[in-house]
Amino acid sequence: MVLVDTSVWVAHLRDGNVELASLLNDGRVLCHPLIVGELACGNLKNRAVILSFLQLLPISIEAEHDEVLSFIENNRLMGKGMGYVDVHLITSAVLTGVPIWTLDKKLAQTADSLHKNYLKNR
């Protein structure tokens, strides 16, 4: 299983992504309510279908606010260029015990340092 970040979904919805399609076909994709929310803030073709589909995917553990704040402190993530949603997602990935796949450089660096970065097939 892999938690797929908003950045990967945006790229997939725009251009398609063979790797993500394969993971979806294999039932290996996790979603998160914040990812659905971020995508809902954008302009989506087939909006209702896409948002409904995303909500049918299995979801990762949702970190509580205090867990995210502790995660920031314990992993010294302050001042690293990540926003609260990114930290929330990496916290959820760690709690769920899965890697996160992102195209965001700062989030990928943090995921690397925590050994939670998804290394897609090349």
Biopython code that builds the backbone (N, CA, C, O; Angstrom):
import numpy as np
from Bio.PDB.StructureBuilder import StructureBuilder

atoms = [
    (1, "MET", "N", (0.847, -1.186, 0.000)),
    (1, "MET", "CA", (0.000, 0.000, 0.000)),
    (1, "MET", "C", (0.887, 1.242, 0.000)),
    (1, "MET", "O", (1.998, 1.241, 0.531)),
    (2, "VAL", "N", (0.367, 2.286, -0.604)),
    (2, "VAL", "CA", (1.100, 3.553, -0.677)),
    (2, "VAL", "C", (0.098, 4.705, -0.573)),
    (2, "VAL", "O", (-0.963, 4.680, -1.198)),
    (3, "LEU", "N", (0.449, 5.704, 0.219)),
    (3, "LEU", "CA", (-0.353, 6.920, 0.320)),
    (3, "LEU", "C", (0.073, 7.843, -0.813)),
    (3, "LEU", "O", (1.236, 8.240, -0.896)),
    (4, "VAL", "N", (-0.865, 8.179, -1.680)),
    (4, "VAL", "CA", (-0.563, 8.990, -2.863)),
    (4, "VAL", "C", (-0.927, 10.443, -2.573)),
    (4, "VAL", "O", (-2.086, 10.765, -2.311)),
    (5, "ASP", "N", (0.073, 11.310, -2.622)),
    (5, "ASP", "CA", (-0.081, 12.731, -2.322)),
    (5, "ASP", "C", (-0.845, 13.459, -3.429)),
    (5, "ASP", "O", (-0.930, 12.991, -4.564)),
    (6, "THR", "N", (-1.388, 14.600, -3.068)),
    (6, "THR", "CA", (-2.136, 15.449, -3.997)),
    (6, "THR", "C", (-1.346, 15.752, -5.265)),
    (6, "THR", "O", (-1.909, 15.754, -6.359)),
    (7, "SER", "N", (-0.051, 16.007, -5.128)),
    (7, "SER", "CA", (0.773, 16.367, -6.291)),
    (7, "SER", "C", (0.780, 15.265, -7.346)),
    (7, "SER", "O", (0.791, 15.551, -8.543)),
    (8, "VAL", "N", (0.775, 14.024, -6.911)),
    (8, "VAL", "CA", (0.760, 12.890, -7.842)),
    (8, "VAL", "C", (-0.612, 12.786, -8.512)),
    (8, "VAL", "O", (-0.706, 12.528, -9.712)),
    (9, "TRP", "N", (-1.670, 12.987, -7.729)),
    (9, "TRP", "CA", (-3.020, 12.960, -8.297)),
    (9, "TRP", "C", (-3.195, 14.050, -9.341)),
    (9, "TRP", "O", (-3.760, 13.801, -10.406)),
    (10, "VAL", "N", (-2.718, 15.250, -9.051)),
    (10, "VAL", "CA", (-2.847, 16.359, -10.005)),
    (10, "VAL", "C", (-2.148, 16.008, -11.314)),
    (10, "VAL", "O", (-2.705, 16.206, -12.394)),
    (11, "ALA", "N", (-0.929, 15.487, -11.215)),
    (11, "ALA", "CA", (-0.183, 15.099, -12.418)),
    (11, "ALA", "C", (-0.907, 13.981, -13.167)),
    (11, "ALA", "O", (-0.973, 13.990, -14.397)),
    (12, "HIS", "N", (-1.446, 13.026, -12.425)),
    (12, "HIS", "CA", (-2.160, 11.906, -13.044)),
    (12, "HIS", "C", (-3.429, 12.379, -13.750)),
    (12, "HIS", "O", (-3.719, 11.951, -14.867)),
    (13, "LEU", "N", (-4.169, 13.247, -13.105)),
    (13, "LEU", "CA", (-5.415, 13.737, -13.706)),
    (13, "LEU", "C", (-5.147, 14.607, -14.927)),
    (13, "LEU", "O", (-5.968, 14.671, -15.841)),
    (14, "ARG", "N", (-4.005, 15.271, -14.940)),
    (14, "ARG", "CA", (-3.643, 16.132, -16.068)),
    (14, "ARG", "C", (-3.077, 15.319, -17.233)),
    (14, "ARG", "O", (-3.502, 15.489, -18.376)),
    (15, "ASP", "N", (-2.115, 14.434, -16.941)),
    (15, "ASP", "CA", (-1.357, 13.758, -18.000)),
    (15, "ASP", "C", (-1.460, 12.237, -17.991)),
    (15, "ASP", "O", (-1.022, 11.589, -18.942)),
    (16, "GLY", "N", (-2.024, 11.658, -16.946)),
    (16, "GLY", "CA", (-2.027, 10.207, -16.801)),
    (16, "GLY", "C", (-0.705, 9.739, -16.221)),
    (16, "GLY", "O", (0.326, 10.381, -16.425)),
    (17, "ASN", "N", (-0.726, 8.638, -15.507)),
    (17, "ASN", "CA", (0.483, 8.091, -14.906)),
    (17, "ASN", "C", (0.338, 6.577, -14.862)),
    (17, "ASN", "O", (-0.523, 6.048, -14.160)),
    (18, "VAL", "N", (1.172, 5.894, -15.605)),
    (18, "VAL", "CA", (1.101, 4.436, -15.712)),
    (18, "VAL", "C", (1.317, 3.776, -14.358)),
    (18, "VAL", "O", (0.631, 2.811, -14.021)),
    (19, "GLU", "N", (2.260, 4.286, -13.585)),
    (19, "GLU", "CA", (2.555, 3.707, -12.271)),
    (19, "GLU", "C", (1.342, 3.807, -11.347)),
    (19, "GLU", "O", (0.981, 2.833, -10.687)),
    (20, "LEU", "N", (0.721, 4.970, -11.301)),
    (20, "LEU", "CA", (-0.456, 5.131, -10.444)),
    (20, "LEU", "C", (-1.601, 4.252, -10.941)),
    (20, "LEU", "O", (-2.303, 3.640, -10.136)),
    (21, "ALA", "N", (-1.792, 4.183, -12.234)),
    (21, "ALA", "CA", (-2.840, 3.318, -12.786)),
    (21, "ALA", "C", (-2.614, 1.862, -12.380)),
    (21, "ALA", "O", (-3.561, 1.152, -12.044)),
    (22, "SER", "N", (-1.367, 1.427, -12.412)),
    (22, "SER", "CA", (-1.033, 0.060, -12.017)),
    (22, "SER", "C", (-1.324, -0.172, -10.531)),
    (22, "SER", "O", (-1.901, -1.193, -10.156)),
    (23, "LEU", "N", (-0.923, 0.778, -9.699)),
    (23, "LEU", "CA", (-1.195, 0.665, -8.259)),
    (23, "LEU", "C", (-2.696, 0.632, -7.985)),
    (23, "LEU", "O", (-3.163, -0.138, -7.146)),
    (24, "LEU", "N", (-3.443, 1.464, -8.690)),
    (24, "LEU", "CA", (-4.899, 1.474, -8.525)),
    (24, "LEU", "C", (-5.500, 0.137, -8.938)),
    (24, "LEU", "O", (-6.359, -0.406, -8.242)),
    (25, "ASN", "N", (-5.050, -0.391, -10.067)),
    (25, "ASN", "CA", (-5.556, -1.686, -10.540)),
    (25, "ASN", "C", (-5.236, -2.812, -9.571)),
    (25, "ASN", "O", (-5.995, -3.774, -9.452)),
    (26, "ASP", "N", (-4.103, -2.687, -8.874)),
    (26, "ASP", "CA", (-3.690, -3.704, -7.904)),
    (26, "ASP", "C", (-4.298, -3.478, -6.524)),
    (26, "ASP", "O", (-4.071, -4.279, -5.617)),
    (27, "GLY", "N", (-5.058, -2.413, -6.348)),
    (27, "GLY", "CA", (-5.669, -2.119, -5.049)),
    (27, "GLY", "C", (-4.666, -1.716, -3.992)),
    (27, "GLY", "O", (-4.847, -2.025, -2.814)),
    (28, "ARG", "N", (-3.596, -1.020, -4.399)),
    (28, "ARG", "CA", (-2.513, -0.686, -3.478)),
    (28, "ARG", "C", (-2.451, 0.799, -3.118)),
    (28, "ARG", "O", (-1.452, 1.247, -2.555)),
    (29, "VAL", "N", (-3.490, 1.567, -3.427)),
    (29, "VAL", "CA", (-3.478, 3.008, -3.184)),
    (29, "VAL", "C", (-4.315, 3.350, -1.957)),
    (29, "VAL", "O", (-5.458, 2.914, -1.817)),
    (30, "LEU", "N", (-3.717, 4.139, -1.077)),
    (30, "LEU", "CA", (-4.439, 4.713, 0.057)),
    (30, "LEU", "C", (-4.694, 6.182, -0.224)),
    (30, "LEU", "O", (-3.921, 6.843, -0.917)),
    (31, "CYS", "N", (-5.783, 6.676, 0.320)),
    (31, "CYS", "CA", (-6.082, 8.099, 0.210)),
    (31, "CYS", "C", (-6.169, 8.675, 1.621)),
    (31, "CYS", "O", (-6.012, 7.950, 2.602)),
    (32, "HIS", "N", (-6.413, 9.952, 1.718)),
    (32, "HIS", "CA", (-6.526, 10.661, 2.992)),
    (32, "HIS", "C", (-7.536, 11.783, 2.789)),
    (32, "HIS", "O", (-7.542, 12.410, 1.730)),
    (33, "PRO", "N", (-8.385, 12.052, 3.766)),
    (33, "PRO", "CA", (-9.381, 13.119, 3.612)),
    (33, "PRO", "C", (-8.794, 14.479, 3.239)),
    (33, "PRO", "O", (-9.438, 15.243, 2.520)),
    (34, "LEU", "N", (-7.594, 14.798, 3.707)),
    (34, "LEU", "CA", (-6.992, 16.083, 3.347)),
    (34, "LEU", "C", (-6.604, 16.127, 1.871)),
    (34, "LEU", "O", (-6.624, 17.195, 1.259)),
    (35, "ILE", "N", (-6.255, 14.992, 1.301)),
    (35, "ILE", "CA", (-5.947, 14.932, -0.130)),
    (35, "ILE", "C", (-7.221, 15.159, -0.936)),
    (35, "ILE", "O", (-7.221, 15.903, -1.916)),
    (36, "VAL", "N", (-8.300, 14.516, -0.519)),
    (36, "VAL", "CA", (-9.586, 14.734, -1.189)),
    (36, "VAL", "C", (-9.965, 16.208, -1.085)),
    (36, "VAL", "O", (-10.427, 16.804, -2.057)),
    (37, "GLY", "N", (-9.770, 16.790, 0.089)),
    (37, "GLY", "CA", (-10.084, 18.203, 0.288)),
    (37, "GLY", "C", (-9.254, 19.122, -0.581)),
    (37, "GLY", "O", (-9.772, 20.078, -1.157)),
    (38, "GLU", "N", (-7.959, 18.835, -0.678)),
    (38, "GLU", "CA", (-7.102, 19.664, -1.531)),
    (38, "GLU", "C", (-7.534, 19.576, -2.992)),
    (38, "GLU", "O", (-7.589, 20.589, -3.690)),
    (39, "LEU", "N", (-7.837, 18.369, -3.450)),
    (39, "LEU", "CA", (-8.277, 18.205, -4.834)),
    (39, "LEU", "C", (-9.637, 18.866, -5.062)),
    (39, "LEU", "O", (-9.894, 19.402, -6.141)),
    (40, "ALA", "N", (-10.499, 18.831, -4.061)),
    (40, "ALA", "CA", (-11.815, 19.461, -4.180)),
    (40, "ALA", "C", (-11.702, 20.977, -4.328)),
    (40, "ALA", "O", (-12.605, 21.615, -4.870)),
    (41, "CYS", "N", (-10.611, 21.551, -3.856)),
    (41, "CYS", "CA", (-10.394, 22.999, -3.974)),
    (41, "CYS", "C", (-10.004, 23.409, -5.390)),
    (41, "CYS", "O", (-10.052, 24.592, -5.727)),
    (42, "GLY", "N", (-9.624, 22.455, -6.209)),
    (42, "GLY", "CA", (-9.195, 22.760, -7.574)),
    (42, "GLY", "C", (-10.309, 22.559, -8.582)),
    (42, "GLY", "O", (-11.396, 22.085, -8.251)),
    (43, "ASN", "N", (-10.019, 22.925, -9.807)),
    (43, "ASN", "CA", (-10.957, 22.706, -10.914)),
    (43, "ASN", "C", (-10.690, 21.331, -11.506)),
    (43, "ASN", "O", (-9.622, 21.082, -12.066)),
    (44, "LEU", "N", (-11.651, 20.455, -11.380)),
    (44, "LEU", "CA", (-11.501, 19.083, -11.863)),
    (44, "LEU", "C", (-12.494, 18.804, -12.978)),
    (44, "LEU", "O", (-13.674, 19.136, -12.870)),
    (45, "LYS", "N", (-12.010, 18.193, -14.046)),
    (45, "LYS", "CA", (-12.929, 17.643, -15.040)),
    (45, "LYS", "C", (-13.559, 16.414, -14.396)),
    (45, "LYS", "O", (-12.897, 15.702, -13.640)),
    (46, "ASN", "N", (-14.810, 16.163, -14.686)),
    (46, "ASN", "CA", (-15.516, 15.026, -14.078)),
    (46, "ASN", "C", (-15.439, 15.073, -12.554)),
    (46, "ASN", "O", (-15.238, 14.054, -11.894)),
    (47, "ARG", "N", (-15.601, 16.266, -12.020)),
    (47, "ARG", "CA", (-15.430, 16.551, -10.601)),
    (47, "ARG", "C", (-16.142, 15.551, -9.679)),
    (47, "ARG", "O", (-15.515, 14.947, -8.809)),
    (48, "ALA", "N", (-17.442, 15.384, -9.874)),
    (48, "ALA", "CA", (-18.214, 14.517, -8.984)),
    (48, "ALA", "C", (-17.713, 13.078, -9.036)),
    (48, "ALA", "O", (-17.618, 12.413, -8.004)),
    (49, "VAL", "N", (-17.396, 12.601, -10.221)),
    (49, "VAL", "CA", (-16.915, 11.224, -10.386)),
    (49, "VAL", "C", (-15.571, 11.042, -9.683)),
    (49, "VAL", "O", (-15.375, 10.069, -8.955)),
    (50, "ILE", "N", (-14.657, 11.968, -9.899)),
    (50, "ILE", "CA", (-13.314, 11.861, -9.311)),
    (50, "ILE", "C", (-13.379, 11.930, -7.792)),
    (50, "ILE", "O", (-12.767, 11.107, -7.111)),
    (51, "LEU", "N", (-14.107, 12.891, -7.257)),
    (51, "LEU", "CA", (-14.192, 13.026, -5.800)),
    (51, "LEU", "C", (-14.876, 11.815, -5.173)),
    (51, "LEU", "O", (-14.480, 11.369, -4.096)),
    (52, "SER", "N", (-15.889, 11.286, -5.832)),
    (52, "SER", "CA", (-16.547, 10.072, -5.327)),
    (52, "SER", "C", (-15.593, 8.887, -5.351)),
    (52, "SER", "O", (-15.529, 8.114, -4.395)),
    (53, "PHE", "N", (-14.850, 8.747, -6.448)),
    (53, "PHE", "CA", (-13.882, 7.653, -6.570)),
    (53, "PHE", "C", (-12.835, 7.717, -5.458)),
    (53, "PHE", "O", (-12.538, 6.708, -4.818)),
    (54, "LEU", "N", (-12.277, 8.906, -5.233)),
    (54, "LEU", "CA", (-11.240, 9.058, -4.213)),
    (54, "LEU", "C", (-11.755, 8.662, -2.835)),
    (54, "LEU", "O", (-11.022, 8.087, -2.030)),
    (55, "GLN", "N", (-13.012, 8.972, -2.572)),
    (55, "GLN", "CA", (-13.579, 8.663, -1.264)),
    (55, "GLN", "C", (-13.903, 7.183, -1.092)),
    (55, "GLN", "O", (-14.186, 6.733, 0.018)),
    (56, "LEU", "N", (-13.863, 6.430, -2.183)),
    (56, "LEU", "CA", (-14.065, 4.985, -2.105)),
    (56, "LEU", "C", (-12.765, 4.230, -1.836)),
    (56, "LEU", "O", (-12.790, 3.056, -1.469)),
    (57, "LEU", "N", (-11.633, 4.903, -2.020)),
    (57, "LEU", "CA", (-10.341, 4.262, -1.766)),
    (57, "LEU", "C", (-10.155, 4.040, -0.270)),
    (57, "LEU", "O", (-10.698, 4.792, 0.539)),
    (58, "PRO", "N", (-9.391, 3.011, 0.107)),
    (58, "PRO", "CA", (-9.065, 2.856, 1.524)),
    (58, "PRO", "C", (-8.304, 4.090, 2.006)),
    (58, "PRO", "O", (-7.560, 4.705, 1.242)),
    (59, "ILE", "N", (-8.494, 4.445, 3.265)),
    (59, "ILE", "CA", (-7.818, 5.633, 3.781)),
    (59, "ILE", "C", (-6.737, 5.250, 4.786)),
    (59, "ILE", "O", (-6.818, 4.231, 5.472)),
    (60, "SER", "N", (-5.732, 6.098, 4.842)),
    (60, "SER", "CA", (-4.668, 5.920, 5.831)),
    (60, "SER", "C", (-5.205, 6.331, 7.196)),
    (60, "SER", "O", (-6.275, 6.931, 7.302)),
    (61, "ILE", "N", (-4.462, 6.007, 8.219)),
    (61, "ILE", "CA", (-4.798, 6.497, 9.553)),
    (61, "ILE", "C", (-4.744, 8.015, 9.519)),
    (61, "ILE", "O", (-3.809, 8.598, 8.971)),
    (62, "GLU", "N", (-5.744, 8.649, 10.105)),
    (62, "GLU", "CA", (-5.753, 10.108, 10.199)),
    (62, "GLU", "C", (-5.099, 10.506, 11.515)),
    (62, "GLU", "O", (-5.600, 10.184, 12.592)),
    (63, "ALA", "N", (-3.990, 11.199, 11.418)),
    (63, "ALA", "CA", (-3.309, 11.664, 12.624)),
    (63, "ALA", "C", (-4.150, 12.739, 13.301)),
    (63, "ALA", "O", (-4.769, 13.567, 12.633)),
    (64, "GLU", "N", (-4.166, 12.720, 14.606)),
    (64, "GLU", "CA", (-4.831, 13.771, 15.384)),
    (64, "GLU", "C", (-3.929, 15.001, 15.413)),
    (64, "GLU", "O", (-2.717, 14.904, 15.220)),
    (65, "HIS", "N", (-4.533, 16.140, 15.654)),
    (65, "HIS", "CA", (-3.794, 17.407, 15.692)),
    (65, "HIS", "C", (-2.594, 17.332, 16.644)),
    (65, "HIS", "O", (-1.490, 17.743, 16.288)),
    (66, "ASP", "N", (-2.814, 16.805, 17.854)),
    (66, "ASP", "CA", (-1.713, 16.736, 18.822)),
    (66, "ASP", "C", (-0.621, 15.771, 18.372)),
    (66, "ASP", "O", (0.550, 15.971, 18.695)),
    (67, "GLU", "N", (-0.990, 14.729, 17.631)),
    (67, "GLU", "CA", (0.011, 13.804, 17.091)),
    (67, "GLU", "C", (0.875, 14.504, 16.045)),
    (67, "GLU", "O", (2.087, 14.294, 15.986)),
    (68, "VAL", "N", (0.242, 15.336, 15.225)),
    (68, "VAL", "CA", (0.985, 16.069, 14.196)),
    (68, "VAL", "C", (1.941, 17.056, 14.852)),
    (68, "VAL", "O", (3.098, 17.161, 14.446)),
    (69, "LEU", "N", (1.473, 17.775, 15.856)),
    (69, "LEU", "CA", (2.349, 18.730, 16.549)),
    (69, "LEU", "C", (3.524, 18.016, 17.212)),
    (69, "LEU", "O", (4.655, 18.501, 17.154)),
    (70, "SER", "N", (3.268, 16.874, 17.837)),
    (70, "SER", "CA", (4.355, 16.090, 18.438)),
    (70, "SER", "C", (5.317, 15.585, 17.372)),
    (70, "SER", "O", (6.530, 15.576, 17.581)),
    (71, "PHE", "N", (4.780, 15.166, 16.230)),
    (71, "PHE", "CA", (5.605, 14.675, 15.127)),
    (71, "PHE", "C", (6.536, 15.774, 14.630)),
    (71, "PHE", "O", (7.706, 15.522, 14.342)),
    (72, "ILE", "N", (6.014, 16.991, 14.530)),
    (72, "ILE", "CA", (6.839, 18.134, 14.116)),
    (72, "ILE", "C", (7.996, 18.310, 15.084)),
    (72, "ILE", "O", (9.144, 18.449, 14.662)),
    (73, "GLU", "N", (7.706, 18.307, 16.365)),
    (73, "GLU", "CA", (8.745, 18.498, 17.387)),
    (73, "GLU", "C", (9.734, 17.338, 17.408)),
    (73, "GLU", "O", (10.946, 17.552, 17.387)),
    (74, "ASN", "N", (9.224, 16.124, 17.450)),
    (74, "ASN", "CA", (10.086, 14.943, 17.577)),
    (74, "ASN", "C", (11.002, 14.731, 16.380)),
    (74, "ASN", "O", (12.092, 14.175, 16.516)),
    (75, "ASN", "N", (10.559, 15.174, 15.210)),
    (75, "ASN", "CA", (11.357, 14.992, 13.995)),
    (75, "ASN", "C", (11.978, 16.285, 13.495)),
    (75, "ASN", "O", (12.530, 16.337, 12.396)),
    (76, "ARG", "N", (11.883, 17.322, 14.307)),
    (76, "ARG", "CA", (12.471, 18.635, 14.001)),
    (76, "ARG", "C", (12.104, 19.115, 12.591)),
    (76, "ARG", "O", (12.967, 19.446, 11.778)),
    (77, "LEU", "N", (10.802, 19.138, 12.335)),
    (77, "LEU", "CA", (10.321, 19.499, 11.005)),
    (77, "LEU", "C", (10.012, 20.988, 10.855)),
    (77, "LEU", "O", (9.630, 21.440, 9.776)),
    (78, "MET", "N", (10.174, 21.733, 11.919)),
    (78, "MET", "CA", (9.910, 23.167, 11.832)),
    (78, "MET", "C", (10.943, 23.843, 10.943)),
    (78, "MET", "O", (12.128, 23.513, 10.988)),
    (79, "GLY", "N", (10.485, 24.790, 10.140)),
    (79, "GLY", "CA", (11.399, 25.528, 9.271)),
    (79, "GLY", "C", (11.935, 24.735, 8.097)),
    (79, "GLY", "O", (12.942, 25.122, 7.505)),
    (80, "LYS", "N", (11.295, 23.650, 7.750)),
    (80, "LYS", "CA", (11.764, 22.794, 6.644)),
    (80, "LYS", "C", (11.034, 23.071, 5.333)),
    (80, "LYS", "O", (11.269, 22.393, 4.333)),
    (81, "GLY", "N", (10.150, 24.066, 5.339)),
    (81, "GLY", "CA", (9.460, 24.431, 4.108)),
    (81, "GLY", "C", (8.216, 23.620, 3.807)),
    (81, "GLY", "O", (7.703, 23.652, 2.688)),
    (82, "MET", "N", (7.727, 22.891, 4.804)),
    (82, "MET", "CA", (6.503, 22.117, 4.604)),
    (82, "MET", "C", (5.357, 22.777, 5.346)),
    (82, "MET", "O", (5.544, 23.365, 6.411)),
    (83, "GLY", "N", (4.168, 22.674, 4.769)),
    (83, "GLY", "CA", (2.976, 23.180, 5.425)),
    (83, "GLY", "C", (2.345, 22.117, 6.306)),
    (83, "GLY", "O", (2.782, 20.967, 6.343)),
    (84, "TYR", "N", (1.304, 22.537, 7.012)),
    (84, "TYR", "CA", (0.630, 21.649, 7.952)),
    (84, "TYR", "C", (0.040, 20.422, 7.257)),
    (84, "TYR", "O", (0.120, 19.317, 7.792)),
    (85, "VAL", "N", (-0.546, 20.600, 6.083)),
    (85, "VAL", "CA", (-1.140, 19.450, 5.382)),
    (85, "VAL", "C", (-0.059, 18.432, 5.030)),
    (85, "VAL", "O", (-0.261, 17.232, 5.213)),
    (86, "ASP", "N", (1.084, 18.894, 4.530)),
    (86, "ASP", "CA", (2.183, 17.972, 4.205)),
    (86, "ASP", "C", (2.651, 17.205, 5.436)),
    (86, "ASP", "O", (2.857, 15.993, 5.379)),
    (87, "VAL", "N", (2.816, 17.914, 6.543)),
    (87, "VAL", "CA", (3.255, 17.246, 7.772)),
    (87, "VAL", "C", (2.180, 16.275, 8.251)),
    (87, "VAL", "O", (2.489, 15.187, 8.737)),
    (88, "HIS", "N", (0.933, 16.668, 8.112)),
    (88, "HIS", "CA", (-0.168, 15.788, 8.493)),
    (88, "HIS", "C", (-0.113, 14.495, 7.678)),
    (88, "HIS", "O", (-0.304, 13.407, 8.222)),
    (89, "LEU", "N", (0.149, 14.616, 6.379)),
    (89, "LEU", "CA", (0.191, 13.436, 5.513)),
    (89, "LEU", "C", (1.369, 12.526, 5.843)),
    (89, "LEU", "O", (1.207, 11.306, 5.882)),
    (90, "ILE", "N", (2.539, 13.087, 6.079)),
    (90, "ILE", "CA", (3.688, 12.235, 6.408)),
    (90, "ILE", "C", (3.491, 11.584, 7.781)),
    (90, "ILE", "O", (3.900, 10.442, 7.989)),
    (91, "THR", "N", (2.870, 12.302, 8.708)),
    (91, "THR", "CA", (2.549, 11.710, 10.011)),
    (91, "THR", "C", (1.600, 10.532, 9.824)),
    (91, "THR", "O", (1.795, 9.472, 10.420)),
    (92, "SER", "N", (0.590, 10.715, 9.009)),
    (92, "SER", "CA", (-0.372, 9.641, 8.744)),
    (92, "SER", "C", (0.293, 8.447, 8.070)),
    (92, "SER", "O", (-0.019, 7.300, 8.391)),
    (93, "ALA", "N", (1.205, 8.709, 7.143)),
    (93, "ALA", "CA", (1.930, 7.617, 6.484)),
    (93, "ALA", "C", (2.745, 6.822, 7.499)),
    (93, "ALA", "O", (2.754, 5.591, 7.467)),
    (94, "VAL", "N", (3.422, 7.519, 8.390)),
    (94, "VAL", "CA", (4.224, 6.843, 9.416)),
    (94, "VAL", "C", (3.319, 6.029, 10.343)),
    (94, "VAL", "O", (3.622, 4.876, 10.649)),
    (95, "LEU", "N", (2.215, 6.620, 10.787)),
    (95, "LEU", "CA", (1.294, 5.904, 11.677)),
    (95, "LEU", "C", (0.684, 4.680, 10.996)),
    (95, "LEU", "O", (0.442, 3.663, 11.645)),
    (96, "THR", "N", (0.438, 4.777, 9.702)),
    (96, "THR", "CA", (-0.145, 3.670, 8.947)),
    (96, "THR", "C", (0.912, 2.633, 8.572)),
    (96, "THR", "O", (0.587, 1.478, 8.297)),
    (97, "GLY", "N", (2.178, 3.051, 8.564)),
    (97, "GLY", "CA", (3.262, 2.135, 8.212)),
    (97, "GLY", "C", (3.408, 1.930, 6.720)),
    (97, "GLY", "O", (3.763, 0.845, 6.262)),
    (98, "VAL", "N", (3.127, 2.997, 5.954)),
    (98, "VAL", "CA", (3.217, 2.917, 4.496)),
    (98, "VAL", "C", (4.073, 4.059, 3.971)),
    (98, "VAL", "O", (4.234, 5.077, 4.645)),
    (99, "PRO", "N", (4.623, 3.896, 2.769)),
    (99, "PRO", "CA", (5.341, 5.012, 2.149)),
    (99, "PRO", "C", (4.354, 6.027, 1.581)),
    (99, "PRO", "O", (3.179, 5.728, 1.368)),
    (100, "ILE", "N", (4.859, 7.228, 1.342)),
    (100, "ILE", "CA", (4.071, 8.262, 0.685)),
    (100, "ILE", "C", (4.730, 8.568, -0.654)),
    (100, "ILE", "O", (5.952, 8.677, -0.748)),
    (101, "TRP", "N", (3.913, 8.702, -1.675)),
    (101, "TRP", "CA", (4.404, 9.051, -3.009)),
    (101, "TRP", "C", (4.031, 10.495, -3.264)),
    (101, "TRP", "O", (2.852, 10.848, -3.285)),
    (102, "THR", "N", (5.033, 11.323, -3.457)),
    (102, "THR", "CA", (4.813, 12.742, -3.673)),
    (102, "THR", "C", (5.750, 13.267, -4.748)),
    (102, "THR", "O", (6.823, 12.711, -4.979)),
    (103, "LEU", "N", (5.338, 14.329, -5.393)),
    (103, "LEU", "CA", (6.201, 15.045, -6.330)),
    (103, "LEU", "C", (6.718, 16.330, -5.700)),
    (103, "LEU", "O", (7.487, 17.065, -6.320)),
    (104, "ASP", "N", (6.298, 16.600, -4.479)),
    (104, "ASP", "CA", (6.732, 17.780, -3.736)),
    (104, "ASP", "C", (8.136, 17.533, -3.173)),
    (104, "ASP", "O", (8.350, 16.570, -2.437)),
    (105, "LYS", "N", (9.078, 18.392, -3.516)),
    (105, "LYS", "CA", (10.481, 18.164, -3.136)),
    (105, "LYS", "C", (10.692, 18.151, -1.628)),
    (105, "LYS", "O", (11.384, 17.272, -1.114)),
    (106, "LYS", "N", (10.115, 19.101, -0.918)),
    (106, "LYS", "CA", (10.311, 19.166, 0.542)),
    (106, "LYS", "C", (9.688, 17.960, 1.235)),
    (106, "LYS", "O", (10.291, 17.370, 2.132)),
    (107, "LEU", "N", (8.490, 17.603, 0.820)),
    (107, "LEU", "CA", (7.833, 16.436, 1.408)),
    (107, "LEU", "C", (8.605, 15.161, 1.081)),
    (107, "LEU", "O", (8.738, 14.285, 1.935)),
    (108, "ALA", "N", (9.114, 15.047, -0.141)),
    (108, "ALA", "CA", (9.904, 13.871, -0.526)),
    (108, "ALA", "C", (11.192, 13.777, 0.290)),
    (108, "ALA", "O", (11.589, 12.686, 0.697)),
    (109, "GLN", "N", (11.844, 14.913, 0.530)),
    (109, "GLN", "CA", (13.066, 14.912, 1.343)),
    (109, "GLN", "C", (12.770, 14.433, 2.758)),
    (109, "GLN", "O", (13.523, 13.641, 3.325)),
    (110, "THR", "N", (11.677, 14.914, 3.318)),
    (110, "THR", "CA", (11.303, 14.488, 4.664)),
    (110, "THR", "C", (10.944, 13.010, 4.673)),
    (110, "THR", "O", (11.352, 12.277, 5.574)),
    (111, "ALA", "N", (10.186, 12.570, 3.683)),
    (111, "ALA", "CA", (9.837, 11.153, 3.591)),
    (111, "ALA", "C", (11.094, 10.294, 3.456)),
    (111, "ALA", "O", (11.183, 9.224, 4.058)),
    (112, "ASP", "N", (12.065, 10.759, 2.668)),
    (112, "ASP", "CA", (13.350, 10.051, 2.550)),
    (112, "ASP", "C", (14.017, 9.913, 3.910)),
    (112, "ASP", "O", (14.480, 8.833, 4.278)),
    (113, "SER", "N", (14.063, 11.005, 4.646)),
    (113, "SER", "CA", (14.752, 10.988, 5.942)),
    (113, "SER", "C", (14.064, 10.063, 6.942)),
    (113, "SER", "O", (14.695, 9.573, 7.879)),
    (114, "LEU", "N", (12.779, 9.829, 6.741)),
    (114, "LEU", "CA", (12.015, 8.941, 7.622)),
    (114, "LEU", "C", (11.841, 7.544, 7.021)),
    (114, "LEU", "O", (11.128, 6.705, 7.572)),
    (115, "HIS", "N", (12.499, 7.308, 5.891)),
    (115, "HIS", "CA", (12.417, 6.021, 5.183)),
    (115, "HIS", "C", (10.976, 5.693, 4.801)),
    (115, "HIS", "O", (10.547, 4.542, 4.891)),
    (116, "LYS", "N", (10.235, 6.714, 4.375)),
    (116, "LYS", "CA", (8.838, 6.539, 3.982)),
    (116, "LYS", "C", (8.554, 7.083, 2.589)),
    (116, "LYS", "O", (7.391, 7.274, 2.234)),
    (117, "ASN", "N", (9.584, 7.336, 1.795)),
    (117, "ASN", "CA", (9.378, 7.838, 0.442)),
    (117, "ASN", "C", (9.139, 6.659, -0.487)),
    (117, "ASN", "O", (9.908, 5.698, -0.492)),
    (118, "TYR", "N", (8.077, 6.734, -1.268)),
    (118, "TYR", "CA", (7.767, 5.678, -2.223)),
    (118, "TYR", "C", (8.712, 5.789, -3.402)),
    (118, "TYR", "O", (8.787, 6.831, -4.053)),
    (119, "LEU", "N", (9.427, 4.720, -3.674)),
    (119, "LEU", "CA", (10.336, 4.682, -4.816)),
    (119, "LEU", "C", (9.636, 3.916, -5.918)),
    (119, "LEU", "O", (9.603, 2.685, -5.924)),
    (120, "LYS", "N", (9.079, 4.671, -6.849)),
    (120, "LYS", "CA", (8.292, 4.039, -7.907)),
    (120, "LYS", "C", (9.172, 3.201, -8.814)),
    (120, "LYS", "O", (10.381, 3.411, -8.920)),
    (121, "ASN", "N", (8.522, 2.241, -9.467)),
    (121, "ASN", "CA", (9.237, 1.393, -10.424)),
    (121, "ASN", "C", (9.743, 2.245, -11.567)),
    (121, "ASN", "O", (9.040, 3.138, -12.040)),
    (122, "ARG", "N", (10.936, 1.983, -12.006)),
    (122, "ARG", "CA", (11.512, 2.776, -13.098)),
    (122, "ARG", "C", (11.711, 1.918, -14.313)),
    (122, "ARG", "O", (12.186, 2.402, -15.340)),
]
sb = StructureBuilder()
sb.init_structure("model")
sb.init_model(0)
sb.init_chain("A")
sb.init_seg("    ")
for serial, (resi, resn, name, xyz) in enumerate(atoms, 1):
    if name == "N":
        sb.init_residue(resn, " ", resi, " ")
    sb.init_atom(name, np.array(xyz, "f"), 0.0, 1.0, " ", f" {name:<3s}", serial, name[0])
structure = sb.get_structure()
